[in-house]
Amino acid sequence: MRDYTIQIREIYKSHLDLKQNHIMTVLTVVTTIFMPLTLIVGWYGMNFRYMPELETRWGYPVVIVVSVVIVLGSLLFFKKKKWL
């Protein structure tokens, strides 16, 4: 009976470990996707006076498009590698 309970406990622990590994993988992928966007937000949050794209008409739309392309490219990459 004791061996049986030890085996059940080990099976349960391995199941929890697999579940935790999956959760950590998802969190790592989400962090990797949003890390470049955080860098872009950090640059624009510094309030530089002489950033050329701040005064052009297409500055912000280009940054928005680049951000969307980064997210979509990251998602496609992770889907292709089957990490997401």
Sequence and secondary structure as in RCSB ss.txt:
>XXXX:A:sequence
MRDYTIQIREIYKSHLDLKQNHIMTVLTVVTTIFMPLTLIVGWYGMNFRYMPELETRWGYPVVIVVSVVIVLGSL
LFFKKKKWL
>XXXX:A:secstr
 HHHHHHHHHHHHHHHHHHHHHHHHHHHHHHHHHHHHHHHHHHHTT  S  HHHHSTTHHHHHHHHHHHHHHHHH
HHHHHTT  
